[in-house]
Amino acid sequence: MIPAGWAHLPFFARDLPRIEAALSAETRPVLPPAAQRFAALALTPPARVRVVILGQDPYPTPGHAHGLAFSVAPGTSPLPRSLQNIFKELHDDLGVMHETGDLSGWARQGVLLLNACLTVPAGIAGGHARLGWQRLAGQVLEEVARRPTALLLWGAHAQAIGGPFAGPDHLVIASAHPSPLSARRGFFGSRPFSRVNAWLAARGEAPIDWSA
């Protein structure tokens, strides 16, 4: 179901029918389950977005993806390596431990955990990169960029589509991706969580409870 707060975006009328037709013809299992496809938008409507963390596509391992970028379904163990590295940086930055890989507690505080591509064939990372989901990500970013927002761009892919956030009203933190291949090239030590909270505090807003 299309989340009501975002239903006005042109993508849903212009692009989604074609994408849904392609998905219905897909012979491989599609992740996450259809009911969770728009979970990030449902949990964080436009008026509540304070921070955006932009991912690439869902985890391709069955049982992991549940519609939130970098998050995994409750009970998932072991955690994906990228998420382990995010939690390592969180601990190094703020001394915070996160008990599970489910990041829905962040989403409910206004952290939009958006993937540029909302589906993936099981076992094939990037397998739906050509379907056109990125148009939705672009329109979402344009929508939330109307108000001051913090944007975390982890990796070149996220940085390539973060254009709407140019300007002094926003906080943009760009670094390497937290994957094992690149985390030591600038993600570790970037302190994104404390920097976001300091920016929010300077605006008179409540900080994000990153332990939630």
N, C-alpha and C positions, 0 to 999 in steps of 0.2 A: 504494500500500500504506500502511496506517495505521501510523505509527511506534509500536513496541511500548511505549515509555516513556509514551506519551500515550493509549494505547488505552482506558484506563479512564474517560476523560472521557465524560459522558453524551451529548455531541454526536454521537459516532460511531454510536451505536445509535439515537438519537432523531431526529436531523436530517440526517445525511449521506445516507441512502437517498433522501430527498425531493430533496435538492440534486443528487445524481447523476442522478436521473430528469429533473430540469429541464435539466441539462447535456447529457444524451443526446438531448434534444429540441431543443437549441439548433442553429439553422441557420447561425449565424455561427461562424467559427473561434474557439476558446477558448484563452486564454493563461493561464499557461504550459502546456506539454505536461503531460498527466495524470501522467506519471511524476515530474514535478518539483513537483507541487501541494503536497505536504507536506514539501518540502525543508528548510524552516526547523526544523520539529519533529524531523526525522530527524537533522539535524546537531547539534542542541542539545537533548538529552533533559533532563527536568526537573531531575535532580540536578546537572546541569552549568551551569544558567542562573545567571549572575551579573549580567547586564545585559539589559534588554529595550529594543529600539528598535522602536517601533510605527508602521507605515506604514498607508496607506489601502487601496490595491488595487494589483495588479501593473501594470507598465508596459504600455500597450496597443499598443505598437509590436512587430510580429512580430520575433522574434529577440532581444529585450531581456530579458524576464522569465524568471527561472529558479527562482522559488520563494522567494527571499529579499528582504525589504523593502529598497527603495532600491538593491539590487544589480542588476547586469546580467550577462548571460552573458559568459564570457571571449571576448575579441576584439572586443567591441562598440565601435564608434567612429563618430561622436563620442558622448561620454557624454551622458545626459540632463542637462538643466540643473540639476535638483535635486541630482543626484549631484555635478556640478561644484561646486555651492555647498557641499555637505558637505565635499568635499575642500579647498576654499578655507578653510573654517573650521578644518579639521583642521590645515592648514599654518600658519594664523595662530595657532592655539592652541598647538601642540606642535612646529611646524617640521617636521612629518612629511609626506612625499610618499607617496601611494599609487600604485603603478605601473599597476594595472588597475582596472576597475569591478567586478570580482568580489570580493565581500565575504565569501566563504566562510571565509577565514582568520579573520575576526572570529567567525563562528559557531562555529568549532571551539575557540575560547577561552572560550566561554560567553556570547557575545552573541547573544541570540535575536532574529533579524531577522524579526519577525512582521507580516504584513499583516492588517488587520481583515477584509478580503475576499480570498479566495485565488484567485479567477478573475476574468477580464475578457474581454469580447468584443473581438476584434482591432479596434483603432481607436476604441473607445468607452470612454473613461475612466469609471469608475463604473457601467458597464453591468450589473453583477451585484450592485449594492449591496442589492437587495431579496431576494436568494436566502436570506439567513439565515446567511451565514458568520460574522457578528459574534458569534453565540452561542459559536462555538468560541473566538474571541479572548477573550471574557469568561471562559470556563472556564479557559483557559490562564493568564490573569492571576491568577485566584483560586488556581490551583495554585502558581504560582511565588511568589506573595505570602506563602506560608507561611514562607518564609525571607527574610532580608534581601537585597534586590535593588535595583539601580539601574534606574530607568525614565526613558527619554528620550521625552518627549511633544512632538513637533514639529507644531504646528498645532492648531486647535480640534477637529478630528475626533478626533485621538488623545487630546486632553485630556478629551474627553467620555466616553471609555470607560476611563480610567485610574483609576477609583474604588477598586479593591481595594488600591491602594498608599498609602492614607492611613495615617499612623502614623510614629513616630520611627525605626523599624527600617530604613526604606527611604530611598534617595536618589531624589527626584523632581525632574527638571529639565524644566520646561515653557517652551517658547519658540515663536516664530513658526516656520512651516514653511519648509524650505529652498528652496521653489520660487522662481523669479524674481519672482513677484508679491509675495512677502512676506518674503524673506530679509533685506532691509534694515530690516525692522520688528521686529527682535529676535533673529533667528537668528544673524546675524553678530555676533560679540562675546560670545556666550553661553558660550563655552569649555566645551562639554559633555565633551569628551574628557579634558582635564586634571582636571576636577572628578570625573569617574568614577574616574580612576586615583588621585586623592588619597583618595577615599572608600574604595576597595579597600585602599590602603596602610594607612589608619587601622584597618582591620579585620584587618591582617596577611596580606592576600591579594596575590598577584602582580598587577601591573598588566596591562591589555590592551595588547598590541603592535598599535597601530592601523595600523602600516605593513604588517601581514601580509595 
